[in-house]
Amino acid sequence: MPWLKKLVGLKIVKWAIGLVLVLIAATWFCNHWVITSTRSQLFNTVETVPFRKVGLLLGTNKSWHGAENPYFKYRIDAAVELYKAGKIKHIIVSGDNHLSYYDEAKDMKDSLLKQGIPDSCITLDYAGFRTFDSMVRCLEIFGQDSVTVISQAFHNERAIFIGNYYKMHAVGFNAQDPPAMFSVQTRIREYLAKFKAVLDVYVLHTSPHFLGPKVKI
């Protein structure tokens, strides 16, 4: 019966449209929640950010299509600024090294050393595969519940939101944003990542890929 097939087809289309609208609304709500709930914990100047013994530097790729990645450079600059201003005393560098030729944590450590940060003041977290892992491992593995998260503002919002769920006393120091040409794809991905962050902590109750033995700082 052609009319029945047509009716079923219309219902499927309506359900699909409805589902898409629900997902859009849910994503917008999650982003709004993450951004507004962490606003008071983010700082743009070294003068205003409160002291924390430990800074958590979130990793990223050092290269961008063969050139220096500005996200990487500006995060390093922010960490160095905090350390030299006495706003942090130690830096946990948390990044991804799941491939033998790709090691965010080591690359960031090398850059910190070049800018005068002592080796004794840097601890590497090689299992910071994503922001969720970095925050939970900071608490569970490195024993730090009071930290300054160092990344760009849009990234810090998500990290601090995760930290708040785990009752961490975290603040974020916002590194400089790269030019717009570098940020469009990243911002779109971040919009979805904030939605995923809410699902991770409130719905899926996600665990880090790896925990392991505790490390004293």
Backbone bond lengths (Angstrom), bond angles and torsions (degrees), N, CA, C in turn:
res aa  C-N    CA-C-N  psi(-1)  N-CA   C-N-CA  omega(-1)  CA-C   N-CA-C  phi
1 M - - - 1.463 - - 1.533 109.70 -
2 P 1.320 116.65 107.59 1.463 120.37 -176.95 1.520 113.81 -56.89
3 W 1.360 116.28 -38.39 1.465 118.73 -177.66 1.528 111.30 -64.93
4 L 1.344 117.85 -33.51 1.463 121.59 179.72 1.526 110.69 -70.18
5 K 1.337 115.46 -42.47 1.454 119.48 177.85 1.531 110.57 -61.44
6 K 1.331 114.35 -40.36 1.463 118.85 179.80 1.523 110.77 -64.69
7 L 1.353 116.92 -40.45 1.461 121.50 179.75 1.529 110.80 -64.57
8 V 1.332 115.96 -44.75 1.472 120.09 178.67 1.523 110.38 -62.55
9 G 1.340 115.33 -41.01 1.459 119.65 179.19 1.520 112.21 -61.39
10 L 1.339 116.42 -41.66 1.462 120.55 178.58 1.523 111.69 -64.62
11 K 1.330 115.77 -39.27 1.471 119.44 178.92 1.528 111.28 -64.76
12 I 1.329 115.85 -39.86 1.460 119.53 178.76 1.530 110.60 -63.86
13 V 1.333 115.66 -42.12 1.462 120.07 178.96 1.523 110.27 -62.52
14 K 1.346 116.97 -43.43 1.469 120.90 179.88 1.521 110.91 -63.46
15 W 1.342 116.35 -42.48 1.464 119.63 178.35 1.529 110.80 -64.16
16 A 1.314 116.38 -39.90 1.465 120.23 -179.90 1.528 110.76 -64.67
17 I 1.337 115.92 -44.23 1.465 120.26 178.40 1.524 110.23 -63.15
18 G 1.326 115.98 -42.37 1.455 120.39 178.99 1.513 112.10 -61.77
19 L 1.338 116.12 -41.25 1.465 120.61 179.55 1.519 110.99 -64.94
20 V 1.319 116.69 -42.26 1.461 120.88 178.85 1.521 110.67 -61.73
21 L 1.341 116.53 -43.27 1.465 120.84 179.54 1.521 111.20 -63.79
22 V 1.324 116.84 -39.63 1.467 120.72 178.12 1.529 110.64 -63.85
23 L 1.336 116.35 -42.79 1.463 120.42 179.70 1.528 111.43 -65.03
24 I 1.323 116.40 -39.85 1.464 120.38 177.48 1.523 110.46 -62.52
25 A 1.337 116.06 -45.98 1.463 120.68 179.85 1.525 111.20 -63.80
26 A 1.333 116.47 -41.61 1.465 120.59 -179.94 1.528 110.96 -65.11
27 T 1.326 116.00 -40.41 1.461 120.03 179.70 1.523 110.55 -65.47
28 W 1.335 116.31 -43.45 1.467 119.95 177.45 1.524 110.73 -61.56
29 F 1.319 117.85 -44.98 1.466 121.53 -179.78 1.519 111.02 -60.72
30 C 1.343 117.02 -44.96 1.462 120.56 -178.73 1.527 110.90 -63.57
31 N 1.326 117.02 -41.97 1.460 119.77 177.85 1.526 111.24 -63.17
32 H 1.324 116.31 -43.94 1.459 120.31 179.18 1.527 110.52 -61.42
33 W 1.313 117.20 -42.27 1.455 122.69 179.81 1.529 111.04 -62.79
34 V 1.324 116.54 -48.89 1.466 120.64 -178.93 1.523 110.84 -61.18
35 I 1.318 117.26 -45.20 1.462 121.79 -175.59 1.526 111.53 -68.34
36 T 1.319 116.99 -49.12 1.465 119.69 -175.21 1.527 112.91 -72.43
37 S 1.328 117.21 -31.84 1.464 119.62 -176.69 1.521 113.10 -77.06
38 T 1.338 117.44 -14.12 1.465 120.19 -178.06 1.526 113.02 -113.46
39 R 1.313 116.84 -0.19 1.472 120.95 -171.86 1.535 112.39 -55.80
40 S 1.322 117.00 -41.44 1.465 120.00 -176.08 1.522 112.99 -74.69
41 Q 1.317 117.35 -7.72 1.468 121.03 -177.51 1.523 112.83 -102.58
42 L 1.333 116.94 3.61 1.463 121.09 -179.06 1.528 110.20 -107.35
43 F 1.337 115.80 139.97 1.457 121.05 -175.71 1.529 109.86 -132.34
44 N 1.337 115.07 141.03 1.453 120.97 -176.48 1.520 113.28 -104.08
45 T 1.329 118.21 -16.73 1.460 120.99 -177.52 1.519 109.96 -125.46
46 V 1.325 114.09 146.83 1.465 119.31 -177.72 1.528 111.11 -67.24
47 E 1.335 116.76 -24.86 1.462 120.00 -179.73 1.526 112.23 -68.47
48 T 1.325 116.74 -31.73 1.466 119.84 -173.70 1.528 113.96 -96.32
49 V 1.318 118.19 -19.90 1.459 119.77 -176.63 1.525 109.33 -71.39
50 P 1.329 118.39 133.97 1.466 120.37 179.74 1.529 112.16 -72.03
51 F 1.317 115.95 158.87 1.463 121.21 179.46 1.520 110.45 -71.22
52 R 1.297 115.74 136.63 1.449 123.60 167.94 1.525 106.74 -136.30
53 K 1.302 117.32 138.12 1.457 119.58 -179.48 1.528 111.73 -59.45
54 V 1.328 116.47 -38.27 1.461 121.25 -172.96 1.526 111.20 -119.04
55 G 1.315 115.48 135.82 1.456 121.50 170.78 1.519 109.41 -105.01
56 L 1.314 116.57 139.68 1.462 121.99 177.09 1.519 107.83 -107.97
57 L 1.318 115.92 105.85 1.465 121.98 -178.36 1.519 108.86 -91.81
58 L 1.322 116.64 116.03 1.463 121.63 -176.90 1.520 110.27 -83.92
59 G 1.328 115.39 131.41 1.447 121.60 -172.12 1.515 115.07 -77.29
60 T 1.318 114.18 158.26 1.456 122.18 172.78 1.526 107.86 -158.05
61 N 1.301 116.72 167.08 1.461 121.94 -180.00 1.532 110.53 -65.89
62 K 1.325 117.19 137.01 1.469 120.02 -178.74 1.535 112.08 -76.33
63 S 1.347 117.19 -17.15 1.464 120.33 -176.33 1.524 111.43 -117.56
64 W 1.305 115.25 152.26 1.466 122.41 177.56 1.520 107.44 -135.42
65 H 1.340 117.00 100.58 1.465 122.51 -178.39 1.532 111.51 51.87
66 G 1.326 115.49 45.03 1.452 120.63 176.65 1.510 115.32 87.84
67 A 1.320 117.84 -9.46 1.459 121.69 178.40 1.528 109.51 -110.74
68 E 1.315 116.78 173.50 1.455 120.58 178.62 1.522 110.30 -68.66
69 N 1.313 116.22 133.17 1.456 122.13 178.83 1.532 109.33 -78.37
70 P 1.336 118.19 117.11 1.470 119.05 -178.52 1.524 113.30 -63.51
71 Y 1.335 118.06 -29.36 1.463 119.61 175.53 1.524 110.09 -59.52
72 F 1.326 115.96 -43.56 1.461 122.22 178.76 1.530 110.24 -62.65
73 K 1.312 116.72 -52.13 1.466 121.46 -177.06 1.525 111.65 -58.61
74 Y 1.332 116.93 -46.49 1.458 119.71 -174.77 1.532 111.75 -71.28
75 R 1.324 117.41 -29.25 1.466 119.05 176.03 1.532 110.56 -70.22
76 I 1.316 116.24 -41.31 1.460 120.10 175.91 1.530 109.83 -60.55
77 D 1.313 116.57 -47.22 1.474 121.00 179.80 1.529 110.95 -57.62
78 A 1.337 116.49 -41.47 1.467 120.53 -178.77 1.520 111.02 -66.46
79 A 1.323 116.82 -42.14 1.467 120.68 179.67 1.524 110.94 -63.83
80 V 1.321 116.74 -43.39 1.460 121.35 179.02 1.520 110.69 -63.60
81 E 1.319 116.68 -42.09 1.461 121.01 178.78 1.521 111.09 -60.39
82 L 1.315 116.90 -45.12 1.460 120.47 178.92 1.521 111.40 -62.19
83 Y 1.321 116.47 -45.52 1.464 120.34 -177.84 1.530 111.22 -63.54
84 K 1.307 116.89 -46.84 1.459 120.52 -176.62 1.526 112.21 -69.89
85 A 1.339 116.54 -22.62 1.464 120.56 176.57 1.531 111.72 -86.47
86 G 1.328 117.30 -1.55 1.462 120.79 179.62 1.517 113.73 76.63
87 K 1.324 117.63 17.93 1.464 121.32 -179.45 1.525 112.29 -85.66
88 I 1.331 116.92 -17.31 1.459 122.49 172.28 1.523 107.41 -141.82
89 K 1.324 116.43 155.72 1.462 121.41 179.93 1.532 112.52 -114.15
90 H 1.307 116.67 -17.50 1.458 121.01 -176.35 1.529 108.45 -146.82
91 I 1.320 116.66 150.53 1.458 121.08 -178.14 1.523 109.96 -126.83
92 I 1.331 116.17 122.37 1.466 121.40 167.88 1.524 107.08 -91.47
93 V 1.313 116.39 119.82 1.465 120.84 177.90 1.520 107.69 -99.54
94 S 1.320 116.38 112.21 1.464 121.09 -173.35 1.514 110.11 -112.88
95 G 1.338 116.16 119.25 1.453 118.73 -177.93 1.518 112.85 -154.59
96 D 1.301 114.59 -177.76 1.461 123.76 -174.83 1.525 109.69 -97.44
97 N 1.335 116.63 131.61 1.468 119.23 172.37 1.528 110.74 -139.24
98 H 1.346 115.02 42.04 1.467 119.12 -175.60 1.531 112.91 -71.33
99 L 1.333 117.01 -11.34 1.466 120.90 175.96 1.525 109.46 -115.47
100 S 1.320 116.94 146.71 1.466 120.82 -175.39 1.527 112.38 -61.45
101 Y 1.327 117.54 -29.08 1.459 121.12 -177.28 1.535 112.84 -101.09
102 Y 1.316 116.85 8.11 1.463 119.96 -176.48 1.523 108.59 -130.63
103 D 1.316 117.29 112.31 1.466 120.88 -174.97 1.522 109.58 -141.89
104 E 1.320 115.92 90.00 1.467 120.57 -177.81 1.523 111.93 -60.41
105 A 1.341 117.04 -44.29 1.459 120.49 -175.59 1.530 111.23 -62.64
106 K 1.324 117.39 -46.39 1.464 120.03 -179.40 1.524 111.41 -65.68
107 D 1.332 116.67 -40.82 1.467 119.84 178.85 1.528 110.83 -60.89
108 M 1.326 116.06 -40.99 1.465 119.20 179.49 1.531 110.72 -69.62
109 K 1.323 116.46 -40.29 1.461 118.80 177.62 1.521 110.36 -60.12
110 D 1.318 117.89 -45.09 1.467 121.24 179.68 1.526 111.05 -57.69
111 S 1.327 116.61 -41.01 1.467 120.40 179.72 1.527 111.52 -68.90
112 L 1.330 116.89 -37.93 1.467 120.45 177.12 1.521 110.79 -64.32
113 L 1.328 117.26 -42.44 1.461 121.36 179.17 1.527 110.64 -61.46
114 K 1.323 117.24 -40.29 1.465 121.17 -179.89 1.527 111.80 -63.83
115 Q 1.344 116.07 -25.53 1.457 119.77 -179.44 1.530 112.25 -98.39
116 G 1.326 115.87 14.63 1.458 119.21 170.35 1.507 117.29 94.66
117 I 1.322 118.63 7.25 1.462 120.05 176.88 1.529 107.90 -78.99
118 P 1.334 118.51 126.51 1.470 120.51 -178.03 1.529 111.97 -64.22
119 D 1.318 115.56 144.26 1.458 120.88 178.78 1.524 111.40 -58.27
120 S 1.328 116.66 -34.84 1.469 121.22 -178.28 1.523 112.79 -67.68
121 C 1.315 116.49 -14.30 1.468 121.17 -178.41 1.525 112.37 -101.59
122 I 1.327 117.02 12.07 1.465 121.33 -178.57 1.523 109.49 -124.80
123 T 1.316 116.07 129.81 1.463 122.19 173.82 1.518 108.41 -121.24
124 L 1.329 116.54 133.58 1.458 121.09 -178.32 1.525 111.41 -96.54
125 D 1.316 114.97 134.92 1.465 122.35 170.96 1.525 106.83 -114.62
126 Y 1.330 115.13 103.25 1.458 119.41 -175.87 1.529 113.25 -80.80
127 A 1.333 117.32 -6.86 1.467 120.32 -175.51 1.524 112.40 -108.97
128 G 1.329 116.46 27.12 1.460 119.93 175.57 1.513 110.53 -85.86
129 F 1.330 115.39 63.76 1.458 120.15 -174.01 1.524 112.72 -65.25
130 R 1.322 115.80 -28.16 1.462 120.04 173.90 1.512 108.35 -151.57
131 T 1.303 117.54 171.44 1.455 121.89 -173.77 1.521 111.97 -58.64
132 F 1.316 117.04 -40.11 1.457 120.50 178.58 1.520 110.52 -57.74
133 D 1.329 117.22 -47.90 1.463 121.43 179.22 1.530 110.98 -60.75
134 S 1.324 117.05 -43.39 1.470 120.78 -178.41 1.523 111.30 -60.18
135 M 1.314 117.70 -44.00 1.463 121.07 -177.92 1.530 111.50 -69.17
136 V 1.309 117.52 -46.74 1.461 120.28 -177.74 1.525 110.57 -67.66
137 R 1.319 117.60 -40.05 1.466 120.33 178.65 1.524 111.34 -67.65
138 C 1.314 117.46 -34.34 1.458 120.85 175.38 1.528 110.41 -56.18
139 L 1.310 115.54 -41.05 1.463 121.39 -179.93 1.523 111.87 -78.45
140 E 1.312 117.08 -51.97 1.462 121.49 -169.88 1.530 113.41 -81.91
141 I 1.316 118.10 -36.89 1.458 121.12 -176.50 1.530 111.90 -93.50
142 F 1.328 116.36 -44.05 1.462 119.84 -176.21 1.523 113.00 -97.00
143 G 1.313 117.02 -2.31 1.461 121.40 172.91 1.509 115.06 67.43
144 Q 1.330 117.80 26.99 1.460 121.54 -177.20 1.522 111.19 -109.72
145 D 1.323 116.62 112.36 1.466 120.12 177.54 1.526 111.85 -106.16
146 S 1.346 116.56 0.99 1.460 121.50 179.05 1.527 107.83 -132.99
147 V 1.321 116.78 101.83 1.465 121.35 -172.91 1.518 111.54 -140.01
148 T 1.321 114.19 161.41 1.457 121.25 168.97 1.524 107.73 -106.01
149 V 1.307 116.63 115.74 1.463 121.64 178.36 1.525 108.17 -83.03
150 I 1.326 115.99 133.87 1.468 121.05 -174.64 1.522 109.31 -119.02
151 S 1.324 115.85 112.49 1.457 122.89 176.11 1.523 107.45 -170.65
152 Q 1.329 116.56 -172.92 1.465 119.35 173.99 1.524 109.65 -71.04
153 A 1.332 116.96 158.20 1.464 121.87 -173.10 1.527 112.68 -56.69
154 F 1.333 117.51 -45.56 1.460 119.94 -176.74 1.526 111.07 -62.38
155 H 1.330 116.95 -31.07 1.458 122.71 178.86 1.529 110.75 -78.88
156 N 1.326 115.62 -41.24 1.463 119.93 178.32 1.525 111.89 -60.20
157 E 1.316 116.57 -35.44 1.478 119.32 179.50 1.521 110.76 -56.32
158 R 1.299 115.67 -46.65 1.471 120.52 -178.12 1.529 111.11 -69.17
159 A 1.331 116.50 -42.12 1.458 120.11 -179.87 1.529 111.40 -62.62
160 I 1.315 116.23 -44.59 1.466 120.22 -179.33 1.527 110.54 -67.04
161 F 1.315 117.13 -37.05 1.467 120.64 177.20 1.526 110.30 -58.92
162 I 1.315 116.68 -44.67 1.460 120.90 177.83 1.526 109.91 -64.22
163 G 1.331 116.20 -43.62 1.461 119.85 178.31 1.509 112.35 -60.62
164 N 1.315 117.53 -39.22 1.467 120.71 179.01 1.522 111.59 -62.10
165 Y 1.314 116.12 -38.61 1.463 119.71 178.69 1.528 110.57 -60.64
166 Y 1.333 116.32 -36.38 1.459 120.87 -179.59 1.534 113.08 -91.76
167 K 1.337 116.06 15.21 1.466 122.51 175.38 1.526 112.42 62.99
168 M 1.314 116.99 30.55 1.455 120.62 175.98 1.527 109.61 -81.55
169 H 1.326 116.05 151.38 1.463 121.53 176.45 1.526 107.99 -98.65
170 A 1.308 114.89 69.42 1.461 120.51 -173.14 1.524 111.36 -103.58
171 V 1.329 114.42 146.18 1.463 121.90 170.38 1.527 106.59 -126.52
172 G 1.314 116.05 163.82 1.452 120.28 179.38 1.517 111.31 -120.21
173 F 1.322 116.47 135.45 1.464 121.41 172.77 1.517 107.19 -106.61
174 N 1.325 115.45 118.31 1.461 120.86 -172.20 1.520 111.97 -83.01
175 A 1.326 115.41 115.41 1.460 120.68 172.80 1.524 109.59 -71.55
176 Q 1.310 116.34 161.08 1.470 121.90 179.12 1.521 110.36 -59.55
177 D 1.317 116.27 141.82 1.464 121.31 175.15 1.525 110.00 -82.25
178 P 1.342 117.13 140.10 1.470 120.27 175.19 1.526 110.74 -68.84
179 P 1.323 116.99 168.32 1.470 120.28 174.82 1.518 111.32 -58.35
180 A 1.311 115.96 158.77 1.467 121.62 -174.63 1.522 112.52 -56.78
181 M 1.335 117.63 -33.84 1.458 120.47 -176.99 1.534 112.24 -61.86
182 F 1.334 116.94 -22.53 1.450 120.40 180.00 1.523 112.99 -91.85
183 S 1.324 117.67 -12.67 1.459 119.37 -164.01 1.517 116.32 -108.93
184 V 1.326 119.57 -11.28 1.464 120.42 -173.93 1.524 111.43 -60.79
185 Q 1.319 117.13 -54.01 1.460 121.12 -178.95 1.524 111.23 -63.37
186 T 1.335 115.81 -39.55 1.462 120.20 -179.87 1.519 111.16 -64.50
187 R 1.321 117.31 -40.81 1.467 120.87 -179.00 1.527 111.17 -67.13
188 I 1.320 116.87 -38.34 1.471 119.56 177.48 1.524 110.16 -63.79
189 R 1.331 115.69 -44.65 1.462 120.44 178.43 1.529 110.83 -62.73
190 E 1.332 116.48 -37.91 1.463 120.30 -179.52 1.529 111.51 -66.42
191 Y 1.331 116.64 -34.54 1.460 120.60 178.22 1.526 110.08 -58.86
192 L 1.321 116.32 -41.82 1.466 120.76 177.92 1.527 111.20 -74.78
193 A 1.341 116.63 -33.08 1.466 120.47 -178.73 1.521 111.44 -66.01
194 K 1.311 117.84 -35.90 1.470 120.16 177.54 1.526 110.67 -65.24
195 F 1.310 116.54 -38.98 1.467 120.71 175.21 1.519 110.08 -61.28
196 K 1.332 116.48 -43.83 1.469 121.19 179.64 1.528 111.05 -65.56
197 A 1.331 117.18 -35.47 1.464 120.58 179.82 1.523 111.32 -61.42
198 V 1.324 115.86 -41.89 1.467 119.90 177.93 1.529 110.02 -63.68
199 L 1.328 116.47 -43.91 1.462 119.84 177.73 1.524 111.14 -61.37
200 D 1.336 117.01 -42.22 1.463 121.15 -177.62 1.526 111.89 -57.93
201 V 1.334 116.62 -46.13 1.462 118.47 -172.10 1.525 113.65 -90.59
202 Y 1.323 117.99 -30.90 1.461 119.39 -174.33 1.523 114.58 -104.79
203 V 1.330 117.24 -19.28 1.468 119.61 -176.12 1.527 111.16 -118.17
204 L 1.317 116.74 -54.87 1.459 121.10 -174.18 1.523 113.41 -84.47
205 H 1.340 116.19 -20.83 1.473 121.65 -177.28 1.531 110.21 49.85
206 T 1.310 113.95 55.27 1.456 122.78 -175.98 1.528 111.55 -66.41
207 S 1.325 116.61 150.89 1.455 122.97 173.23 1.529 108.96 -115.38
208 P 1.327 118.20 153.11 1.468 120.52 176.44 1.531 111.30 -60.69
209 H 1.317 116.01 156.70 1.460 120.12 177.81 1.524 111.10 -59.53
210 F 1.360 115.53 -40.98 1.462 120.72 -179.93 1.522 109.57 -138.37
211 L 1.323 115.96 144.02 1.464 121.49 170.07 1.524 107.45 -114.37
212 G 1.333 118.42 -90.41 1.453 118.78 175.49 1.517 112.46 96.15
213 P 1.337 117.12 -170.53 1.472 121.63 -176.75 1.524 112.04 -68.33
214 K 1.308 114.99 151.79 1.463 120.10 -179.31 1.523 110.16 -75.82
215 V 1.327 114.76 149.95 1.460 122.65 -179.22 1.524 107.97 -121.62
216 K 1.336 116.56 125.01 1.464 120.64 -179.32 1.513 110.53 -87.85
217 I 1.326 116.28 134.88 1.459 122.23 177.15 1.533 108.61 -111.60
